[in-house]
């Protein structure tokens, strides 16, 4: 390795090209996506940094993301993406870096009864539940999405005995709409 008068490396450790002011970069010692903040200047050129980041760092990040999410590791930029986990009952949920779980996708079930059709929705947000209800209104014009949203319950899977309102990290849940008193029945 060759250094300039300031002790900086002058050649890329990967491609052996000369490092100049135009192609200088700072390489994370550990990828930012898993909490790395320590950077090494002038170790590799900008092009090699991009290539190694999109290949090696991405592969490492994909493999270690569950630990970043589980332990709440902070990053310089953004939050770790949620990680899909499976419960012992086979239900798939998203584990979020700031705590809590949510369904991997919204669900809708329609059950035919003597009174009509009973609809149950599980959505990740109230906004998502509203959009699902507005879509159902085309099929069932008699439903009132806003009235049904008033009966929605915010649920917290895997935390039945836990009081989520006392701990703000567990406030992420999902909205469940299952109106059993007849007003949710569509004909």
C-alpha positions, 0 to 999 in steps of 0.5 A: 500500500502506498500513502501520500504525505498525509498518511492516506492510502493512495491506491484502492485495496480492491482494484489497485487503482489510484485514489484521487479527490474525485474517487475517494470514499469512506468504507464502513468497517461494519455495514451501516445497515447493521449499525456500523458507524466507523468508516475508513477513508481512502481504503477503497475507491468510490466505484469499488465501494459501490460494488462491494456495498451492493454485493457483499454488504447487502448479502451480510445485511440480509443475513444479519437484519433479524439481529438488527431488528430484534436488538433495536440497533440504530443506524446512521440512515433509516431504520432496519426493515421489518423482519418476517417471523412465524409463530408456533401456530404458523401465523406470519407477522412482521417484527418491527425495529421499534418494537411490536408486531403487525400482520405481514399483509391485511386479511379479509374473510367473508362468512355466509350466515342466515342473516347475510355475509359476516365480514372480518378484516385485519389491517396493519393500520386504520388507513388500510382498514378504511381503504379495505372497507371502501373497496367492500362498499362497492360490493356491499353498498349498505355498509358504512365504513366510518361506522364500522371503523368506530367499532374496530379494535386495536389488537396486539398479537402475542401480548395477551397478558401484556398491557401494551398501553403502558409501554410505548414500544409495543403500541404497534398492532393491527386493527380488527373489524368483526362486528357481531351485533348485526350492523356488520352483516351485509346482504 
